[in-house]
C-alpha cells in the first residue's frame, strides 16, 4: 500500500510541476504585448487553458498515453483555480460554482481545439473565439497563435514521456514558436 501512495504522490507532484510550466508559458509577454491576448483575468485563464490543453494532448496521445499524469495536471489546474478564487475574495459558497464554470470552459475549449486541430484556419477561428471571447482579435493574431500552438505541440511531442511523467517539460518561448 505504501508503494501506491508513493506513486500517487510522485504523479501529483509531477502534475503540479507540469501545470506550473504551462502557467509560466501562458504568461509569456509576447502573447500579450505582440499578439494582443487580453491581459485580463479572463485572457490569462484562456492562455493557461490553451497551454494546459497542449500538455494534456501530449500526455494522452496514442503510443505514449499517460492518462494518470494528464489527470494530475488537470487536478493541479483546478486546485490552483480554487485557491486563486479564494485569494481574490470569492466566498466559500461561490467557489465551487465558479470553479465548475471554469472546468466546463476548459473542456469546451479543449473540445473546440481538438475538433479544429487538423485545419489551421479552423484552429485559428477556435482560438480567436475563445481567447478574445467574441471581440475581434488583432490582425493575424489568431492565426499566429494557432501556429504557435502547433509548434508547441510538435515540440512537446519530441519531449520524452518519462521526463514529462517526472514533471519536467519545456515550452518554447512564444516568439520563437511563432517563426
Secondary structure, DSSP 4 states (H G I P E B T S, - for coil): -HHHHHHHHHHHHHHHHHHHHHHHHHT-HHHHHTS----SHHHHHHHHHHHHHHHHHHHTSTTS--HHHHHHHHHHHHHHHHHHHHHTT--HHHHHHHHHHHHHHHHHHHHHHHHHTT-HHHHHHHHHHHHSTTSPPPTTHHHHHHHHHHHHHHHHHHS-HHHHHTT---PPPHHHHH-
